[in-house]
Amino acid sequence: MAYFVLLFLEIIVLFFLSKKISNALSKFLSINFLSFLFLPGVIIHELSHMLAAVILFVPVGNMEFSPKNNEGGLKLGSIEIAKTDPIRRSIIGFAPVFVGFMIVVGIVYLFMHNISFFQDKGPHVAGVALLAVGYLLFAVSNTMFSSKADMQGTVEILITLLIIFTAAYILGFRPTFGFVDKILTKEFFEVIQKSAIFLLAPIIIDLIILGFIRVFNKN
């Protein structure tokens, strides 16, 4: 249970760090450079929307990766999604968070389990691999969170579901959840534990970058 809480807190911390990073970098980097810097993450973000929409049979339109300034702030990419019901819209909007999280954890997992391979190739190869992994973690983790437009209607749906489940519980409709025991296996908890540990990597990277930015601004 502790790792569930830690994982949840890490996602919240990473969300606020991603906002802080983009705001800090935008003060002394051009929009075009920011777009190039975050391009891998932006591509994954928009493709996640598209993949979820295709799976849910929602038509998609043009996809763009050119930065634009709007009322909500800097927008590094976009994809046209047809109007649909609130549930499918929420799933499509949340897709980049789930996909981004899986990619971040996967990158750290693969690197940690193959670190000896890079070390055997020499310190230069290991250094380049470490920089590449750090950059990918930075780009993906700071672009995986959905915008307000992406999550439009999600809060209303969550409130509605909460009211429905609460009312059902009060009225005596209390289904058994025996299937939960089949999901919450030892292997599942090990995945959560490793995910919580691996998610520390992008958080540390963001904190280091913010520290450098703070020193740079003081000087």
trRosetta pair geometry for C-beta under 8 A, 3 or more apart (Angstrom, degrees):
i j d omega theta_ij theta_ji phi_ij phi_ji
1 4 5.4 -49 -156 29 41 116
1 5 6.7 38 150 -15 69 102
2 5 5.8 -56 -155 38 35 110
2 6 6.2 35 149 -19 67 108
3 6 5.3 -49 -140 39 38 115
3 7 6.1 43 156 -24 67 103
3 189 7.2 115 52 -168 137 78
3 192 4.9 120 116 128 122 101
3 193 4.7 -74 -120 -94 164 61
3 196 4.6 -142 -162 -5 89 154
4 7 5.9 -54 -148 34 26 111
4 8 6.4 26 153 -18 62 108
4 192 6.1 -17 -75 -179 67 142
5 8 5.7 -56 -150 37 30 112
5 9 6.2 28 154 -16 66 108
6 9 5.8 -57 -146 39 30 110
6 10 6.2 33 154 -23 65 107
6 196 4.6 63 101 -157 115 133
7 10 5.7 -53 -146 33 29 114
7 11 6.6 31 154 -20 62 103
7 192 6.2 -91 -34 -169 150 86
7 195 5.9 34 -115 105 126 106
7 196 4.4 -93 -69 -88 84 92
7 199 6.7 104 -132 22 71 152
8 11 6.0 -54 -154 32 30 110
8 12 6.7 29 150 -16 63 106
9 12 5.6 -55 -152 37 35 113
9 13 6.2 35 151 -19 68 106
10 13 5.6 -53 -145 38 32 112
10 14 6.1 33 155 -20 66 108
10 196 6.4 159 -2 -144 146 69
10 199 4.6 97 142 116 146 130
10 200 6.9 -84 -128 -74 134 58
10 203 6.3 -97 -154 -49 91 142
11 14 5.7 -54 -144 38 29 112
11 15 6.4 39 152 -27 62 102
11 101 7.4 -12 -107 -102 112 125
11 199 7.4 -45 -63 -173 65 152
12 15 5.6 -50 -153 27 31 116
12 16 6.8 20 155 -9 64 103
13 16 6.2 -61 -153 40 32 103
13 17 6.1 30 151 -19 67 111
13 203 5.9 31 113 -124 122 125
14 17 5.5 -54 -140 40 32 113
14 18 6.2 39 157 -27 65 102
14 141 5.9 -89 -167 178 124 109
14 145 8.0 171 118 -51 90 121
14 199 7.0 -86 -46 177 142 106
14 202 6.3 47 -126 102 121 116
14 203 5.7 -91 -81 -82 87 88
14 206 7.3 149 -131 1 67 155
15 18 6.0 -54 -153 28 26 111
15 19 7.0 22 151 -14 60 104
15 145 5.4 112 -124 -98 83 151
16 19 5.8 -53 -153 35 37 111
16 20 6.3 35 151 -18 68 108
17 20 5.5 -57 -145 40 34 112
17 21 6.0 39 155 -25 68 105
17 142 7.6 -92 112 -102 85 91
17 203 6.5 152 -1 -132 166 67
17 206 4.2 71 164 142 132 153
17 207 7.2 -61 -131 -59 134 67
17 210 7.3 -105 -150 -38 91 139
18 21 5.7 -48 -143 32 29 113
18 22 6.5 26 159 -15 62 106
18 141 6.8 -144 -83 133 112 72
18 142 4.2 167 -130 -139 92 65
18 143 7.4 -172 -158 -48 128 30
18 144 7.9 -120 -102 41 160 72
18 145 5.7 153 75 11 156 129
18 206 7.3 -75 -69 -116 51 145
19 22 6.2 -58 -150 37 28 106
19 23 6.4 24 155 -14 64 111
20 23 5.9 -59 -147 40 29 109
20 24 6.1 28 157 -20 66 111
20 206 7.8 95 72 173 106 116
20 210 6.4 16 125 -106 120 132
21 24 5.9 -59 -145 38 26 108
21 25 6.1 17 162 -12 65 111
21 142 5.4 -69 74 -131 145 137
21 206 5.6 -88 -64 -144 129 100
21 209 6.5 41 -125 98 108 130
21 210 6.6 -94 -89 -69 75 95
22 25 6.1 -58 -140 41 27 105
22 26 6.1 30 160 -26 63 111
22 34 7.5 82 -145 -161 79 131
22 74 6.9 -154 171 58 119 124
22 142 6.8 159 -50 172 94 115
23 26 5.9 -56 -145 32 26 113
23 27 7.3 36 155 -33 58 99
24 27 6.3 -52 -169 12 33 114
24 210 6.4 145 1 -120 172 77
24 213 4.8 57 164 158 131 162
25 28 7.3 -90 -165 51 39 74
25 29 5.0 -19 168 24 83 129
25 34 6.1 132 123 -106 119 107
25 37 7.5 -122 171 80 152 162
25 213 7.3 -93 -71 -103 61 140
26 29 6.5 -72 -105 58 25 85
26 31 7.6 31 -135 -88 91 65
26 34 6.3 12 -91 -76 74 155
26 74 6.3 -164 -106 -20 141 150
28 216 8.0 -121 39 128 164 131
29 33 4.8 -114 179 85 101 125
29 34 5.4 122 113 -58 119 89
29 37 7.4 3 163 -14 154 146
30 33 4.6 92 58 7 85 102
30 34 7.0 -148 94 -5 44 86
31 34 5.7 -56 -150 37 32 112
31 35 6.3 37 151 -23 65 105
31 67 4.7 -167 166 107 104 148
31 69 7.3 -81 -108 -50 148 97
31 74 6.6 -161 -128 -135 100 123
32 35 5.5 -51 -150 32 32 115
32 36 6.5 30 152 -16 64 104
32 67 6.7 -147 -85 29 41 129
33 36 5.6 -54 -149 38 35 110
33 37 6.1 39 151 -25 67 107
34 37 5.4 -52 -143 34 32 115
34 38 6.3 4 166 4 66 110
34 67 6.7 79 80 -91 100 155
34 74 7.1 -2 107 162 150 154
34 76 7.0 -115 124 -99 96 116
35 38 6.7 -72 -143 50 22 90
35 39 6.4 55 151 -72 60 86
35 42 7.3 -11 -156 -16 66 163
35 65 7.1 124 -175 153 109 80
35 66 7.1 5 -148 -149 155 34
35 67 4.2 -120 -71 -36 123 115
35 76 5.3 170 -114 -144 74 93
36 39 5.5 -18 -151 -31 32 120
37 139 7.1 -160 147 -102 62 98
38 41 5.0 -59 -175 51 79 113
38 42 5.4 85 124 -32 92 102
38 76 5.7 -38 86 -156 128 167
38 139 5.3 162 -137 -144 50 82
38 142 6.6 -99 -119 91 115 107
38 143 5.2 131 -177 -60 116 132
39 42 5.5 -57 -139 37 31 112
39 43 6.2 34 162 -22 66 104
39 65 6.7 58 -138 177 85 131
39 139 7.2 -32 52 -157 47 135
40 43 5.9 -55 -151 34 29 111
40 44 6.5 25 154 -14 64 107
40 136 6.3 -67 110 -125 156 72
40 139 4.6 67 61 123 102 147
40 140 6.6 -54 114 -61 102 80
41 44 5.7 -55 -148 39 33 110
41 45 6.1 40 152 -27 66 106
41 100 7.3 45 -149 -121 91 116
41 139 4.0 -162 -25 151 107 75
41 140 4.5 -172 -102 -94 93 34
41 141 7.5 -80 -114 25 135 32
41 142 6.4 12 -178 66 176 70
41 143 3.2 124 137 39 121 132
41 144 6.7 -92 -163 -47 105 69
42 45 5.4 -51 -147 32 32 118
42 46 6.4 21 160 -11 66 106
42 65 5.7 116 122 -140 128 95
42 76 4.7 -108 -104 120 135 118
42 77 4.2 138 -178 -19 109 134
42 143 5.4 -94 -66 -169 55 154
43 46 6.3 -61 -147 40 27 101
43 47 6.1 23 158 -15 64 114
43 65 6.6 -1 -78 -103 75 136
43 77 7.5 -176 -69 -97 37 163
44 47 5.8 -60 -141 43 27 109
44 48 6.2 36 156 -29 63 105
44 96 7.2 114 122 -139 79 90
44 99 6.5 -166 168 124 99 119
44 100 6.4 117 123 -89 126 79
44 103 6.5 -48 -159 -10 152 169
44 140 6.0 5 48 -123 155 93
44 143 7.3 115 61 94 98 117
44 144 7.4 -31 105 -94 116 83
45 48 5.9 -58 -158 27 25 113
45 49 7.1 24 148 -15 60 101
45 77 6.4 135 78 65 116 134
45 96 4.3 29 -141 -131 68 138
45 100 7.0 15 -86 -64 74 119
45 143 5.1 -99 -44 142 134 102
45 144 6.3 -156 -92 -109 93 39
46 49 5.6 -46 -156 31 40 114
46 50 6.5 38 148 -18 67 105
46 63 5.4 121 158 -156 133 113
46 65 7.1 -122 7 -82 154 84
46 77 4.8 -99 -49 141 128 133
46 78 7.1 46 -110 91 121 5
46 79 4.8 137 -160 -34 99 119
46 96 7.9 21 -43 -85 25 125
47 50 5.4 -53 -147 39 37 114
47 51 6.1 40 154 -23 69 104
48 51 5.8 -50 -141 35 29 110
48 52 6.4 27 159 -15 62 107
48 95 4.3 175 155 127 96 103
48 96 4.2 141 74 -85 145 61
48 98 7.6 161 -163 62 131 81
48 99 4.1 -152 -111 27 126 150
48 100 7.2 -58 -50 -34 160 80
49 52 6.1 -64 -152 39 26 107
49 53 6.2 24 154 -19 65 112
49 60 7.7 130 125 -118 92 130
49 79 5.1 163 92 55 135 138
49 81 6.6 -102 169 -64 114 126
49 92 5.7 58 -151 175 70 88
49 93 7.5 24 -114 -97 96 32
49 95 5.8 158 -85 62 39 128
49 96 6.5 -12 -45 -44 79 101
49 150 7.4 -104 -98 -129 120 114
50 53 5.7 -59 -148 38 29 112
50 54 6.3 29 156 -20 66 106
50 60 5.3 61 -128 -129 80 172
50 63 6.6 -26 -66 -80 133 135
50 79 5.8 -111 -62 -169 92 162
51 54 5.8 -54 -147 35 29 110
51 55 6.4 29 155 -18 64 107
51 95 6.8 176 70 178 92 146
51 99 7.7 104 54 -79 138 148
52 55 5.8 -55 -148 37 31 112
52 56 6.2 11 158 -2 65 113
52 91 5.9 -166 -179 130 126 88
52 92 4.5 168 107 -114 122 60
52 95 3.7 -125 -36 -75 144 150
53 56 6.0 -69 -144 50 27 99
53 58 4.2 -91 -159 73 82 103
53 59 7.5 -52 162 79 118 12
53 60 4.9 106 104 -60 148 110
53 81 5.6 -139 -100 -127 143 103
53 82 7.9 124 -163 29 125 83
53 92 5.1 52 -69 -122 78 127
54 57 7.6 32 -177 -75 31 30
54 58 7.7 -85 -56 51 22 67
54 60 7.0 -48 -59 -5 79 125
56 84 7.5 84 127 176 123 165
56 88 4.7 153 167 -147 146 113
56 91 6.4 131 -62 85 150 132
56 92 6.6 -105 34 -62 144 100
58 81 6.3 20 136 -167 124 93
58 82 5.6 -163 178 56 81 97
58 84 4.8 -54 -118 -54 121 149
58 88 5.8 156 -55 149 132 132
58 92 6.5 -62 54 -68 153 146
59 81 7.9 141 90 -160 54 46
59 82 4.1 53 63 -16 92 139
60 63 7.5 17 157 -55 119 98
60 79 6.1 -15 -164 164 113 111
60 80 6.3 128 -173 83 59 68
60 81 5.8 -25 -111 -102 74 58
60 82 7.1 -109 -73 -9 31 86
61 79 7.2 155 65 176 67 64
61 80 2.9 -23 55 79 116 130
61 81 7.5 -122 16 -49 87 22
61 82 7.5 119 -29 -53 96 75
62 79 7.3 -157 101 -141 43 53
62 80 5.3 55 42 3 65 119
63 77 7.6 6 -179 -179 81 103
63 78 7.4 -174 -149 96 48 49
63 79 4.4 -5 -107 -105 81 92
63 80 7.6 -121 -66 15 49 72
64 77 6.2 -179 96 -152 61 61
64 78 5.1 6 54 54 99 85
64 79 7.5 -176 22 -75 62 49
65 76 7.2 -5 -164 150 62 75
65 77 4.7 -12 -116 -107 55 103
66 77 7.8 106 33 -103 33 55
67 74 6.3 -13 -166 -171 110 97
67 75 6.8 152 -155 84 57 50
67 76 5.1 -23 -100 -118 84 53
67 77 8.0 -37 -84 -48 52 50
68 74 7.7 151 80 -157 38 53
68 75 4.9 -19 64 64 86 102
68 78 7.5 -18 26 -17 128 128
69 73 7.6 -75 -145 168 66 26
69 74 6.0 -34 -101 -100 66 60
69 75 7.5 168 -95 19 16 81
70 73 7.1 -6 65 49 70 28
70 75 5.6 17 12 -8 113 124
72 75 7.1 63 75 -59 104 105
72 147 6.4 79 141 -172 150 122
72 148 6.1 -150 -132 36 137 116
72 149 6.9 -118 -24 -25 166 105
75 78 6.2 32 155 -56 125 105
75 147 7.4 -2 -112 -79 97 159
76 143 7.0 -68 59 -127 144 121
81 84 7.5 -68 154 3 101 110
81 89 7.6 130 128 -125 137 79
81 92 6.1 132 -143 145 153 152
84 88 4.6 -63 132 81 134 124
84 89 5.4 170 73 -56 94 87
84 92 7.7 93 51 -2 138 140
85 88 5.3 81 62 18 82 100
85 89 6.7 -150 94 -8 38 95
86 89 5.4 -61 -142 41 31 115
86 90 6.1 33 160 -24 67 105
86 153 4.2 -131 -140 158 104 139
86 154 7.9 -179 177 -74 95 39
86 156 7.0 -70 -165 81 151 114
86 157 5.5 179 137 -67 120 117
87 90 5.9 -55 -152 32 28 110
87 91 6.6 25 152 -16 63 105
87 157 6.4 139 -90 -131 64 144
88 91 5.6 -52 -147 36 36 112
88 92 6.2 36 154 -18 67 106
89 92 5.8 -55 -147 39 30 111
89 93 6.2 29 154 -19 64 110
89 152 7.0 -51 146 75 129 85
89 153 5.9 47 90 57 129 136
90 93 5.6 -56 -145 39 30 112
90 94 6.1 21 159 -14 66 110
90 151 6.9 47 -132 -145 72 59
90 153 6.1 -114 -64 94 97 94
90 154 4.3 128 -128 -98 110 85
90 157 5.6 -79 -46 26 159 156
91 94 6.0 -61 -143 41 27 104
91 95 6.6 54 152 -53 61 91
92 95 5.8 -28 -156 -11 32 121
92 150 7.8 -132 111 -163 76 84
93 146 5.0 89 167 -162 81 153
93 150 3.6 144 -148 161 94 76
93 151 4.8 164 145 -78 140 46
93 152 7.1 -178 -86 25 158 63
93 154 6.5 -120 78 -53 138 125
94 97 5.4 -52 -173 32 66 117
94 98 6.4 58 138 -17 87 104
94 146 6.1 -82 -98 -20 37 149
94 150 7.7 149 -52 144 37 108
94 151 6.9 73 -68 -101 75 90
94 154 7.1 117 -54 -112 109 143
95 98 5.9 -64 -152 40 36 107
95 99 5.9 25 160 -12 74 113
96 99 5.8 -59 -135 46 32 106
96 100 5.5 34 165 -22 68 113
96 143 7.7 -83 174 130 132 72
96 144 5.2 -174 149 -161 90 58
96 145 7.3 -105 105 -23 112 3
96 146 5.8 141 51 -70 112 81
96 150 7.6 -41 22 -167 120 159
97 100 6.0 -55 -140 39 21 110
97 101 6.3 24 157 -21 59 109
97 144 5.6 109 -110 147 40 95
97 145 6.0 46 -93 -112 94 47
97 146 6.0 -64 -37 -17 104 96
98 101 5.9 -57 -149 34 26 112
98 102 6.5 23 155 -16 62 108
99 102 5.8 -58 -151 37 31 111
99 103 6.3 28 154 -18 66 108
99 144 7.2 -158 77 -141 73 107
100 103 5.8 -57 -146 37 31 110
100 104 6.2 32 157 -20 66 106
100 140 5.4 171 -149 169 89 91
100 141 6.7 138 167 -101 113 38
100 143 7.2 -165 -113 85 140 65
100 144 2.4 -174 118 -122 177 135
100 145 7.7 -87 57 -40 159 45
101 104 5.9 -54 -147 35 28 111
101 105 6.4 22 158 -11 64 108
101 144 6.7 148 -38 157 61 155
101 195 7.8 35 169 -163 102 119
101 199 7.7 -11 -148 -100 85 117
102 105 6.0 -58 -146 42 28 107
102 106 6.0 29 154 -21 64 113
103 106 5.5 -57 -142 40 29 114
103 107 6.2 34 158 -25 65 103
103 140 5.4 -116 101 -170 125 153
103 144 8.0 -171 46 -92 114 133
104 107 6.0 -51 -148 29 27 110
104 108 6.8 19 157 -10 61 106
104 137 6.0 86 -137 -133 87 77
104 140 5.7 -171 -71 104 86 124
104 141 5.3 76 -100 -76 137 95
104 144 7.5 -79 -31 -30 121 156
104 198 7.2 147 131 133 82 106
104 199 6.7 63 122 -110 127 70
104 201 7.7 179 176 69 97 110
104 202 5.8 -44 -153 -27 130 137
105 108 6.1 -60 -152 40 31 106
105 109 6.0 32 152 -22 66 112
105 194 7.5 96 -164 120 111 90
105 195 4.9 -23 -118 -124 140 80
105 198 4.9 99 -132 95 68 142
105 199 6.7 -26 -81 -62 87 80
106 109 5.5 -56 -142 38 30 114
106 110 6.1 26 162 -16 67 108
107 110 6.2 -59 -147 38 25 105
107 111 6.2 21 158 -16 62 112
107 133 6.0 156 164 -148 109 87
107 136 5.7 -165 -135 107 155 127
107 137 6.1 -161 95 -73 144 85
107 140 7.6 150 -13 34 147 151
108 111 5.9 -60 -145 40 28 109
108 112 6.1 26 160 -18 66 111
108 133 7.6 109 -91 -178 52 120
108 137 7.2 64 -60 -94 93 126
108 198 3.9 156 86 -157 145 107
108 201 5.1 175 -99 6 132 155
109 112 6.1 -60 -146 37 24 107
109 113 6.3 7 162 -5 62 114
109 194 7.0 58 -96 155 107 126
109 198 6.2 -28 -52 -102 76 153
110 113 6.1 -67 -143 45 26 101
110 114 6.0 -7 166 8 66 119
111 114 6.3 -79 -139 53 23 90
111 115 6.2 54 158 -70 65 85
111 129 7.2 158 -135 155 103 107
111 133 4.9 51 -90 -115 153 151
112 115 5.9 -15 -145 -27 29 116
112 198 7.8 -114 -12 -106 140 102
114 117 4.6 -29 -180 22 83 124
114 118 6.8 80 129 -17 83 93
115 118 5.9 -56 -156 38 41 107
115 119 6.2 41 148 -20 70 108
115 126 7.7 60 -168 -138 73 105
116 119 5.4 -55 -143 39 36 114
116 120 6.2 41 156 -25 67 103
117 120 6.0 -55 -153 30 27 111
117 121 7.0 25 149 -20 59 105
118 121 5.7 -56 -157 30 37 114
118 125 5.6 -155 -163 123 75 96
118 126 4.3 119 138 -102 101 69
118 129 4.4 -86 -131 28 146 162
118 130 7.8 147 139 -39 155 78
119 123 7.9 17 -141 -86 61 50
119 126 5.1 47 -88 -86 51 137
121 125 3.7 -48 109 69 119 158
121 126 6.8 158 64 -43 92 75
122 125 5.0 90 62 12 82 102
122 126 6.9 -151 96 -4 41 92
123 126 5.5 -58 -143 42 33 112
123 127 6.0 37 157 -24 68 106
124 127 5.7 -53 -147 34 29 112
124 128 6.4 27 155 -16 63 105
125 128 5.8 -54 -147 37 31 109
125 129 6.2 32 154 -19 64 108
126 129 5.7 -54 -146 37 30 113
126 130 6.3 32 154 -21 64 106
127 130 5.7 -54 -148 35 30 112
127 131 6.4 29 154 -17 65 105
128 131 5.7 -55 -149 37 32 111
128 132 6.2 33 153 -20 66 107
129 132 5.7 -55 -146 36 30 112
129 133 6.3 30 155 -17 65 106
130 133 5.8 -54 -147 37 29 110
130 134 6.2 31 154 -19 63 108
131 134 5.6 -56 -146 38 30 113
131 135 6.3 31 156 -20 65 106
132 135 5.8 -54 -148 35 29 111
132 136 6.4 26 156 -16 63 107
133 136 5.9 -56 -147 38 30 109
133 137 6.3 30 155 -18 65 107
134 137 5.8 -56 -147 37 29 111
134 138 6.2 30 154 -20 64 108
134 205 5.8 166 -158 -115 88 132
135 138 5.6 -57 -149 36 31 113
135 139 6.2 23 158 -15 67 109
136 139 5.9 -55 -140 40 30 106
136 140 5.9 17 166 -10 67 113
137 140 6.4 -61 -136 44 23 101
137 141 5.6 12 172 -10 63 120
137 201 5.7 -81 -153 123 157 110
137 202 4.5 -150 167 -85 103 89
137 205 5.8 128 103 6 119 160
138 141 6.6 -61 -132 41 16 102
138 142 6.2 -5 173 -1 56 120
138 202 6.8 169 -82 -137 40 88
138 205 5.3 -119 -78 139 91 138
138 206 7.3 152 -124 -71 80 70
138 209 7.2 95 -129 -38 127 149
139 142 6.7 -75 -146 44 17 98
139 143 6.5 -14 167 6 58 121
140 143 6.5 -84 -147 47 23 94
140 144 6.0 36 163 -49 67 110
140 202 7.8 -99 75 -100 85 142
141 144 6.1 -40 -135 6 27 118
141 202 3.7 112 -39 -166 172 156
141 205 7.8 119 48 63 144 125
141 206 7.4 -110 105 -48 129 118
142 202 7.7 -163 -38 -176 76 121
142 206 7.0 145 -75 -95 111 115
146 150 3.6 -122 -173 92 107 140
146 151 5.1 118 111 -42 127 98
147 150 4.8 105 51 2 69 102
147 151 7.3 -164 90 7 38 88
148 151 6.3 -72 -146 51 29 94
148 152 6.9 64 150 -67 63 78
149 152 5.8 -15 -159 -33 35 114
151 154 4.4 -54 -174 9 84 135
151 155 7.6 69 147 -25 105 81
153 156 5.4 -57 -159 40 54 116
153 157 6.1 56 146 -25 79 103
154 157 5.7 -56 -151 35 33 111
154 158 6.4 32 154 -18 67 105
155 158 5.8 -56 -149 37 32 110
155 159 6.3 31 154 -18 66 107
156 159 5.8 -55 -148 37 30 111
156 160 6.3 31 153 -20 64 108
157 160 5.6 -56 -148 36 31 113
157 161 6.3 29 155 -17 66 106
158 161 5.8 -54 -146 38 30 109
158 162 6.3 33 154 -21 64 107
159 162 5.7 -55 -149 35 30 114
159 163 6.4 32 153 -20 64 104
160 163 5.8 -54 -150 34 31 111
160 164 6.4 30 152 -19 65 106
161 164 5.6 -54 -147 36 33 112
161 165 6.2 27 158 -14 68 106
162 165 6.1 -56 -144 40 28 105
162 166 6.1 28 157 -19 64 110
163 166 5.8 -58 -145 39 27 111
163 167 6.1 26 157 -18 64 109
164 167 5.9 -57 -146 38 26 109
164 168 6.2 26 156 -18 63 109
165 168 5.7 -54 -144 38 31 112
165 169 6.3 33 155 -22 64 106
166 169 5.8 -56 -150 34 29 111
166 170 6.4 28 154 -18 65 106
167 170 5.8 -55 -147 36 31 110
167 171 6.2 22 157 -12 66 112
168 171 5.9 -63 -145 44 28 107
168 173 4.1 -65 -176 68 90 118
168 174 7.7 152 134 -67 89 50
169 172 7.9 78 177 -44 26 12
169 173 7.0 -81 -72 67 28 68
169 174 6.0 67 -128 -86 67 90
177 180 4.5 27 148 -12 103 120
178 181 6.1 -41 -173 20 52 110
178 182 7.6 48 138 -13 68 100
179 182 5.4 -51 -163 32 52 115
179 183 6.7 47 143 -19 74 103
180 183 5.7 -59 -154 37 39 109
180 184 5.9 18 158 -5 75 112
181 184 6.2 -59 -131 49 29 97
182 185 7.2 -10 176 -51 34 100
183 188 6.2 80 155 -82 61 163
184 188 5.6 -119 -136 74 33 145
184 189 7.0 51 -171 -50 73 95
185 188 4.8 107 51 1 69 101
185 189 7.3 -136 97 -1 41 85
186 189 6.0 -57 -152 38 33 108
186 190 6.4 36 149 -22 65 106
187 190 5.5 -54 -150 34 34 115
187 191 6.6 38 151 -22 65 101
188 191 5.7 -52 -155 31 33 113
188 192 6.6 31 149 -16 65 104
189 192 5.5 -50 -148 37 38 113
189 193 6.2 42 151 -23 66 104
190 193 5.5 -51 -146 35 33 115
190 194 6.4 28 157 -14 65 106
191 194 6.0 -58 -147 40 28 106
191 195 6.1 31 154 -22 64 110
192 195 5.6 -55 -145 36 29 114
192 196 6.4 31 156 -21 64 105
193 196 5.9 -56 -152 33 28 110
193 197 6.6 22 152 -14 63 107
194 197 5.6 -56 -149 39 35 110
194 198 5.9 30 156 -17 70 110
195 198 5.8 -56 -139 41 28 107
195 199 6.1 32 160 -26 64 108
196 199 6.0 -52 -144 30 25 112
196 200 7.7 42 150 -33 53 92
197 200 6.1 -44 -174 6 38 115
198 201 6.0 -28 -179 0 53 115
199 202 6.7 -46 -166 34 54 99
199 203 6.7 53 142 -16 71 110
200 203 5.4 -66 -154 43 41 116
200 204 5.9 42 153 -25 76 106
201 204 6.0 -56 -149 34 26 108
201 205 6.5 26 154 -18 63 107
202 205 5.3 -52 -145 37 38 116
202 206 6.3 40 156 -20 68 103
203 206 5.9 -54 -150 36 30 110
203 207 6.4 28 153 -18 64 107
204 207 5.7 -56 -147 37 31 111
204 208 6.4 33 154 -21 66 105
205 208 5.8 -55 -150 34 30 111
205 209 6.4 26 154 -16 64 107
206 209 5.8 -57 -147 39 31 109
206 210 6.2 29 155 -17 66 108
207 210 5.7 -53 -143 39 30 110
207 211 6.3 36 153 -24 62 105
208 211 5.6 -55 -152 33 30 115
208 212 6.6 30 151 -17 64 103
209 212 5.7 -52 -151 35 34 111
209 213 6.4 35 151 -19 66 105
210 213 5.5 -51 -146 36 34 114
210 214 6.3 39 153 -23 65 104
211 214 5.7 -52 -148 32 31 112
211 215 6.6 28 154 -15 64 104
212 215 5.8 -55 -149 38 32 109
212 216 6.1 35 152 -22 66 109
213 216 5.5 -55 -145 37 31 115
213 217 6.3 31 155 -21 65 105
214 217 5.9 -53 -147 34 29 110
214 218 6.6 29 153 -20 62 105
215 218 5.8 -55 -151 34 32 112
215 219 6.4 21 155 -11 65 110
216 219 6.0 -65 -148 43 28 104
